[in-house]
Amino acid sequence: MAQVVTFLPFVAIFVMFYFLLIRPQQKKAKEHAALIAAVKRGDTVVLSSGVIGKVTRVEDAEVNVEIAPSVNIRVVKGMIAEVRNRTAIAANDTKAISKG
């Protein structure tokens, strides 16, 4: 019985670490994987470097992103930090900017 009482604080600390650190990180990783899997042509994306562009082509492990008119870059899907909705203004979308 004394051994159980001795190890009880260690078990409690492990349970605390699991619920405060490990579980939220796994949940965030799963959400990011689902976000990357759902990327499609026409989506506005923010890369981990902060570059904003529009997806022009989707492949298995890479996407082509248009960051300026007629300027496309190939990006590994894992570097996509955020997918914005299609109605958001991309950096290269001059049609959405109104004059006046």
TINUVEX-479616 format. One line per field, with one value per residue: residue number from 0; residue in one letter; x, y, z of N, C-alpha, C in turn. Coordinates in steps of 0.001 Angstrom, whole numbers, plus 500000, padded with zeros to 6 digits. Atoms other than C-alpha are relative to their C-alpha. Layout:
BEGIN
resi: NUM,...
resn: a,...
n_east: X,...
n_north: Y,...
n_up: Z,...
ca_east: X,...
ca_north: Y,...
ca_up: Z,...
c_east: X,...
c_north: Y,...
c_up: Z,...
END
This chain:
BEGIN
resi: 0,1,2,3,4,5,6,7,8,9,10,11,12,13,14,15,16,17,18,19,20,21,22,23,24,25,26,27,28,29,30,31,32,33,34,35,36,37,38,39,40,41,42,43,44,45,46,47,48,49,50,51,52,53,54,55,56,57,58,59,60,61,62,63,64,65,66,67,68,69,70,71,72,73,74,75,76,77,78,79,80,81,82,83,84,85,86,87,88,89,90,91,92,93,94,95,96,97,98,99
resn: m,a,q,v,v,t,f,l,p,f,v,a,i,f,v,m,f,y,f,l,l,i,r,p,q,q,k,k,a,k,e,h,a,a,l,i,a,a,v,k,r,g,d,t,v,v,l,s,s,g,v,i,g,k,v,t,r,v,e,d,a,e,v,n,v,e,i,a,p,s,v,n,i,r,v,v,k,g,m,i,a,e,v,r,n,r,t,a,i,a,a,n,d,t,k,a,i,s,k,g
n_east: 500820,499106,499434,501044,500052,498770,500088,501212,499701,499458,501139,500786,499256,500117,501375,500069,499267,500772,501152,499611,499025,499989,501304,500279,499074,500476,501234,499611,499354,501050,500742,499143,499980,501290,499983,499140,500649,501168,499607,500406,499680,500787,499934,498977,499237,498905,498911,499353,499097,500804,500402,501410,500199,501144,499602,500317,499898,499800,499438,500003,499220,499700,500997,499501,500662,499758,499777,500143,500440,499063,498875,500411,498958,500367,499897,500348,501289,499811,499652,501219,500351,501408,500790,501069,501117,499804,500410,498978,499177,498627,499030,499904,501348,500249,501409,500781,499717,500791,499445,500965
n_north: 498802,498846,499798,499363,498605,499371,499774,499238,498673,500141,500298,498766,499070,500496,499725,498559,499721,500513,499147,498608,499838,501005,500104,498852,499984,501014,499486,498954,500660,500669,498948,499481,501018,499923,498743,500196,500954,499367,498888,500187,498910,498800,499598,499043,500622,499284,500934,499819,498848,498790,499679,500270,500213,500796,501318,500176,501412,500844,501324,500842,499443,498589,499154,498799,498832,498764,498949,498757,500372,500809,500459,501193,500707,501329,500020,501259,499812,499834,498614,499195,499725,499630,499926,499007,500305,499585,498622,499100,499376,500478,498956,499847,499883,498583,499806,499808,498672,499007,498656,498965
n_up: 500000,499932,501338,500810,499561,500470,501444,500309,500542,501358,500870,500106,500866,501368,500453,500228,501232,501127,500290,500231,501071,501068,500666,500879,501134,500935,500601,500941,501133,500767,500699,501067,501054,500692,500739,501169,500892,500611,500872,501396,500914,499767,498590,499588,498920,499364,499762,498703,500107,500000,501371,500290,501422,500423,500494,501413,500343,498824,500257,498798,498888,500255,500645,500645,499438,500731,499007,500757,501348,500789,499175,499262,499279,499509,498550,499346,499320,498567,499701,499984,498610,499871,501229,499854,500886,501387,500211,499455,501032,500056,500318,501443,500549,500246,500328,498777,499440,500743,500031,499668
ca_east: 500000,502855,504283,500968,500897,504512,503723,500386,501904,503808,500630,498784,501540,501452,497651,497984,500619,498421,495372,497276,499969,499738,496008,495588,498681,497358,493984,495626,497750,494656,492783,495761,495928,492214,492692,495511,493558,490623,492656,491260,491858,490714,491244,493129,495917,498388,501742,503839,506166,503264,502819,499182,498104,495521,495822,496022,496897,496745,498925,499536,502251,502472,500291,500933,500139,499758,501256,501095,499658,501470,503806,503290,505312,505314,504724,504753,501262,502588,503674,500082,499249,495704,493020,490812,487428,487089,485512,488528,490699,493962,497125,496908,493178,492937,489321,488107,489623,487236,488309,486659
ca_north: 500000,502367,501819,502830,506027,506741,506439,508258,511767,510553,509142,512371,514427,512191,512520,516284,516421,514297,516543,519862,519193,515955,515769,519379,519030,515808,517458,520452,518170,516215,519434,520682,517376,517646,521263,520294,517358,519666,522230,522698,524882,528463,528499,531398,530098,531573,529819,529364,532091,534562,534588,534807,533413,531503,527764,527098,523395,520602,517488,514698,516365,519835,522721,525551,528939,532137,534932,537645,537784,535093,534234,530670,528868,525197,524638,521493,521017,520863,524510,525711,527381,528569,528213,531244,531178,531710,535136,536550,538910,537336,539361,538803,539373,542836,542288,542293,545693,548458,551933,554855
ca_up: 500000,500772,497271,495684,497728,496687,492963,493127,492660,489568,488075,488821,487152,484063,483825,484147,481402,479158,479478,479430,476810,474847,474084,472829,470632,469073,468470,466791,464581,463535,462658,460612,458700,457886,456792,454429,453017,452195,450212,446715,443697,444250,448026,449559,451769,454226,454270,457388,456089,456005,452222,451103,447757,445789,445100,441375,441353,443940,443825,446341,448427,446871,445759,443346,444853,442848,444944,442251,438743,436704,439624,440852,443493,444449,448143,450268,451711,455261,455027,454702,457999,457287,454630,454262,452624,448884,449308,451166,449149,448091,447592,443840,443382,441810,440736,444346,445100,444163,443140,444759
c_east: 500863,500614,499001,499922,501231,499905,498789,500297,500558,498890,499159,500689,499907,498607,499833,500714,499206,498875,500380,500938,499809,498695,499677,500915,499590,498740,500317,500649,498966,499172,500812,500073,498693,499917,500810,499355,498842,500362,499611,500352,499074,500000,501096,500695,501037,501065,500660,500987,499243,499536,498549,499852,498803,500503,499557,500049,500303,500525,499990,500699,500262,498785,500729,499178,500392,500092,499934,499524,501134,501254,499498,501204,499461,500270,499631,498740,500142,500317,498792,499570,498506,499354,498875,498888,500236,499636,501012,500867,501409,500911,500048,498644,499642,498547,499155,500212,499258,500671,498922,499791
c_north: 501260,500304,500710,501485,500755,500347,500830,501419,499949,499715,501256,501016,499560,500280,501484,500391,499546,500970,501453,500186,499040,499985,501221,500052,498964,500465,501058,499393,499311,501024,500558,499011,500012,501265,499857,499058,500627,501161,499680,501236,501183,500470,501036,499415,500968,498957,500292,501163,501325,500415,499593,499844,499117,498689,499863,498541,499202,498644,499214,500667,501487,500719,501135,501169,501218,501137,501391,499591,499331,499592,498854,499394,498638,499961,498611,500247,500261,501427,500928,500164,500229,499987,500973,499666,500581,501466,500991,500532,499465,501160,500275,500210,501476,500273,500320,501381,501035,501365,500988,500097
c_up: 500000,498640,499083,500339,499515,498513,499590,499495,498565,498989,499790,499091,498548,499432,499706,498706,498778,499631,499692,498805,498829,499222,499135,498782,498956,499282,498948,498756,499110,499210,498832,498839,499202,499151,498719,498995,499242,499073,498570,499184,500268,501440,500210,501214,500550,500302,501339,499987,499997,498622,499799,498500,499734,499409,498559,499573,501265,499537,501306,501175,499847,499426,499296,500517,499176,501014,499385,498620,499212,500768,500866,500699,500417,501496,500506,500828,501496,500406,499956,501452,500176,498628,500264,499031,498612,499767,500566,498859,500091,499614,498507,499328,499820,499658,501227,500622,499152,500072,500447,501425
END
